[in-house]
């Protein structure tokens, strides 16, 4: 279990016992005043945290940073989630010309794809159905609309969402 605090710290606990495992200063409170999302790897060994412009991968056993990478140039990441058995990360974000998703290799931070959802509506919330699938369904709430699409559509293998390369 992990708790993010207002000062940019993440505290990690064992879920069964409640015993504190460690704490890390995740995101600076100066330039990026808050963390906007966290996601545990399915096996619990890694934790991804995001702020407006970066994702950090943490080793939960040793409470140490494993890697750090940019979400998207000029993007504002609002949440992050593991999928495909923890091999990939999805980040919802805003960047010119609108709102969409950026997909990364969860270990290296290598960019896989970027997909645009809308050019004018704010993404309020999103989740993935069957997140351990290689092709999960992404459900997006933006303004008063609800969108549904597959990861394969976002990366351009099926029609439905404009892909930004």
C-alpha positions in Angstrom: 0.0 0.0 0.0 1.3 3.5 -0.7 0.2 6.9 0.5 1.2 10.2 -1.2 1.5 13.3 1.0 1.0 16.9 0.1 4.7 17.6 0.5 5.7 15.2 -2.3 6.5 12.1 -0.2 5.4 8.6 -0.9 5.1 6.3 2.1 5.0 2.5 1.4 3.4 0.0 3.8 2.9 -3.7 3.9 -0.8 -4.2 3.2 -1.2 -7.2 5.5 0.5 -5.9 8.6 0.5 -2.1 8.0 4.2 -2.0 8.8 6.0 0.9 7.2 8.5 -0.3 4.5 9.9 3.1 3.5 9.4 6.6 2.3 10.8 8.5 -0.6 10.6 12.2 -1.7 8.9 11.5 -5.0 8.3 14.9 -6.6 9.7 18.2 -5.7 7.3 20.7 -4.2 9.0 23.7 -5.9 8.5 23.5 -9.7 5.9 20.7 -9.6 3.9 21.1 -6.5 2.0 17.8 -6.5 2.0 14.2 -7.5 -0.9 13.5 -9.8 -1.0 9.7 -9.8 0.5 6.3 -8.6 0.2 2.8 -9.9 1.7 -0.4 -8.5 3.2 -3.0 -10.8 1.0 -6.1 -10.6 3.5 -8.0 -8.5 4.0 -5.0 -6.1 7.8 -4.8 -6.6 7.6 -1.5 -8.5 5.5 1.7 -8.0 5.1 4.3 -10.7 4.3 7.9 -9.6 3.7 10.8 -11.9 3.7 14.6 -11.6 2.9 17.1 -14.3 5.9 16.3 -16.5 7.6 13.1 -15.3 7.0 9.6 -14.3 9.3 8.0 -11.7 9.6 4.2 -11.2 10.3 3.1 -7.6 11.7 -0.1 -6.2 9.2 -0.7 -3.4 11.4 -3.2 -1.5 14.4 -0.8 -1.2 12.4 2.5 -1.4 14.8 3.7 -4.2 14.2 5.3 -7.5 14.8 2.9 -10.4 14.1 5.3 -13.4 12.7 8.7 -14.3 11.4 9.9 -17.6 9.3 12.6 -19.2 5.7 12.1 -19.9 5.5 14.1 -23.1 7.2 17.4 -24.1 4.9 20.1 -22.7 2.5 17.5 -21.4 0.7 17.6 -18.1 0.3 14.0 -16.8 -2.8 13.6 -14.7 -2.6 9.9 -13.9 -0.6 6.7 -14.6 -1.5 3.0 -14.8 0.3 -0.3 -15.4 -1.1 -2.8 -17.9 0.0 -5.8 -19.9 1.2 -7.7 -16.9 3.1 -4.6 -15.8 5.2 -4.3 -19.0 3.6 -1.0 -20.1 2.4 2.2 -18.6 -0.4 4.5 -19.7 -0.4 8.2 -18.8 -3.3 10.5 -19.4 -2.1 14.0 -20.2 -2.7 17.3 -21.8 -0.4 18.7 -24.5 -0.9 20.8 -27.5 -3.3 20.2 -29.3 -5.4 18.5 -26.7 -5.9 15.6 -24.3 -4.8 12.1 -24.9 -2.6 9.2 -23.7 1.0 8.4 -23.8 2.2 4.8 -23.6 5.6 3.7 -22.3 7.7 0.6 -21.7 7.3 0.4 -17.9 10.9 -0.6 -17.2 12.8 1.7 -19.5 10.4 4.6 -20.1 10.8 4.2 -23.9 7.9 5.9 -25.7 5.6 3.4 -27.4 2.8 5.6 -28.7 0.8 8.7 -28.2 -2.9 9.0 -28.9 -5.2 12.0 -29.0 -8.7 11.6 -27.5 -10.0 15.1 -27.9 -8.8 18.5 -28.9 -11.0 20.5 -26.6 -12.4 18.6 -23.7 -10.7 18.0 -20.3 -10.1 14.4 -19.3 -11.7 14.2 -15.8 -11.2 10.5 -15.2 -10.2 7.3 -16.9 -9.6 3.7 -16.3 -8.8 0.5 -18.2 -10.9 -2.6 -18.3 -8.8 -5.7 -18.3 -5.6 -3.8 -17.6 -3.5 -7.0 -17.7 -4.5 -7.5 -21.3 -2.2 -6.6 -24.2 -5.2 -4.6 -25.7 -7.2 -3.2 -22.8 -10.3 -1.1 -23.2 -9.7 2.5 -22.0 -12.8 4.3 -20.7 -12.4 8.1 -20.6 -14.7 10.7 -19.0 -14.1 14.2 -20.6 -16.4 17.1 -19.7 -19.9 15.5 -20.1 -18.8 12.8 -22.6 -17.8 9.2 -22.0 -15.4 7.6 -24.5 -14.4 4.0 -24.9 -11.5 2.8 -27.0 -9.0 0.0 -27.2 -5.3 0.5 -26.8 -4.9 -0.8 -30.4 -6.9 2.1 -31.6 -4.8 4.6 -29.8 -1.6 3.2 -31.3 -3.1 3.2 -34.8 -3.7 -0.5 -35.4 -7.5 0.1 -35.4 -9.5 3.1 -36.5 -11.0 5.4 -33.9 -8.5 7.9 -32.5 -6.0 10.1 -34.3 -2.4 9.1 -33.5 0.2 11.7 -32.8 3.7 10.6 -33.7 
